[in-house]
């Protein structure tokens, strides 16, 4: 169920953004900021 939920969320996010590559870049940037905040 978790994999299916993640796949559906990821697919809808890429569609709403209009560009899958742009969506991935934003996803990595926001995840990186979250990880950086945990370490500091």
C-alpha positions as CSV (number, residue, x, y, z in Angstrom):
1,X,0.0,0.0,0.0
2,X,2.8,2.4,0.8
3,X,4.5,1.9,-2.6
4,X,1.2,2.3,-4.4
5,X,0.5,5.5,-2.5
6,X,3.9,6.9,-3.2
7,X,3.7,6.0,-6.9
8,X,0.3,7.7,-7.2
9,X,1.4,10.8,-5.3
10,X,4.6,11.0,-7.3
11,X,2.8,10.7,-10.6
12,X,0.2,13.3,-9.8
13,X,2.9,15.7,-8.6
14,X,4.8,15.3,-11.9
15,X,1.6,15.9,-13.9
16,X,0.6,19.0,-11.9
17,X,4.1,20.5,-12.3
18,X,4.1,19.9,-16.1
19,X,7.6,18.7,-16.3
20,X,8.9,15.5,-14.7
21,X,12.5,16.7,-14.6
22,X,11.5,20.0,-12.9
23,X,9.4,18.0,-10.3
24,X,12.4,15.7,-9.5
25,X,14.7,18.7,-9.1
26,X,12.3,20.4,-6.7
27,X,11.8,17.1,-4.8
28,X,15.5,16.6,-4.3
29,X,16.1,20.2,-3.3
30,X,13.3,20.2,-0.7
31,X,14.3,16.8,0.6
32,X,17.9,18.0,0.9
33,X,16.8,21.1,2.9
34,X,14.9,18.8,5.2
35,X,17.9,16.6,5.7
36,X,20.2,19.5,6.2
37,X,17.9,20.9,8.9
38,X,17.9,17.6,10.8
39,X,21.7,17.6,10.9
40,X,22.1,21.2,12.2
